[in-house]
Amino acid sequence: MAEPAHPRTTPAVGFLYPGHSAEDDYPRLQRLLDESGTEVRLPLVHTDIGTDAHRVEALLEMGSAHRLADKVDEVKAAGIGAVVWACTSASFVFGWDGAREQVRELSTTAGLPASSTSFAFAHAVQALGAERVAVAATYPDDVAELFAGFLKSAGAEVVARQGSGIITAAEVGTWGRAEVLALAREGDHPEAQAVLLPDTALHTAAWIPQLEAELGKPVLTANQVTAWEGLRLLGLRAHCPQLGTLFSPAD
């Protein structure tokens, strides 16, 4: 999908995205933001992931400082004002303090404000005022539990956690609307004030309103919150109902 045309003077946040799976969510996110009146560029550069596996050791290597640093100059060439590591698992796997150090190193290397998808989820939960959340993950159970622990460090109560046992991002990237809706339904909990789908390999940008209508509550998805976090770093506040409650702040 072609990226909408914008002059280089348009604010931009760059994304370092691991491998190839659901990166086409980002042109869609940019288009929806543009149609809602928020002009922003969302250039994306792919990092070398090494082994495609939702396994702790593979994720620690995937999110290592040298793999991110290798692509910083390339994404900076797009004229960005901030950079986000567009990966959930290969950030929270380091734990809260390790993920903070990962972002600090990325910011230092880039000379720009930086964040990651894991912190995007933490900040988005706080922005919604949600105290209790449910996690509906594509990951194996042990990796999903690490994400739940990360959220607890951010002050959220995780009332339900579901892992789907999917090992590779490549497989997650093949999931369509039916699988995503089923994942959200199965991972929901009556006490949850929001449901979180934490995998940037999962296509979700086209279906967030349907997800929220189905569950009757806010739904936070990885690529959605990653884009929102990038805008936050740029100091932009977008109103885009097609991207869900997170992008529909009360005036």
Phi, psi and omega in degrees: 000128182289144178283134178304143182285131175217147174293154181296346178282348178293137178307143183218141170239134182261148181238132169263114190244128184283117174067211183224119177201289181238031181296340179289354170297329188288316172300325177294316178300316179298318180296316180295320176296318179299316181294335180271358176104006177255105179275117179205145175260142181234063180295144186228138176234137182275134173265159175281119186270346186076244179268127178278092182202133172278063176237143189305310184296319179295322181290323177297321177288320180302322182262015182293154185301322184289327179291323177288316182298327182302334185249004184296314181299323181295316181286328177295333180296344178278001177076044185273160176251354179197163181222141180232131171285105189275063180209134178271301189298320181275022167237307181293339180298339178279354187081170185300309183291320179295323178292325176295319179293322177302314180291321179298316180295321178296317179297318180295316180297317183278337187068030185218160170301142183218157176203188178217169181297325179299314178289332174300316177298314181300314181291324180292319177301316179295320180296326178282346185072023181276126179262334182236128183228159172244143180250121176245097190251150172281343190290167164299160186301320184293324179286320176300324179293326177295323177293319177300320178296322177297316179296322177297322177297333178276357177100006180266145173267121179267106186272346177204143179219127179233132172250147182256354175078015181278129185272317188253147173295327180302318178291318179302321182296344179274350182291142178248195185303316184298317181292322180292316178298318179296318178300314181295316179299314183291333181271352182290162178213141182303330182272351182286133176270348176202152177244133185247130177245096193264072175204115179287354174279353185263123175291126179216343191302333183276349192235012185297316177300321178294321178299315182291324177294321180295319185264341181071030180200167178298142174237129178249124179242159192298310182290327176300308183290332178294316176296317179300318180296320177299316177297322178299318179296329178277354182079022180260141178236109186259145172247109184213086183304335179292349176252016170092184184302322181303325180262017179232059183295146177293139180284000000 
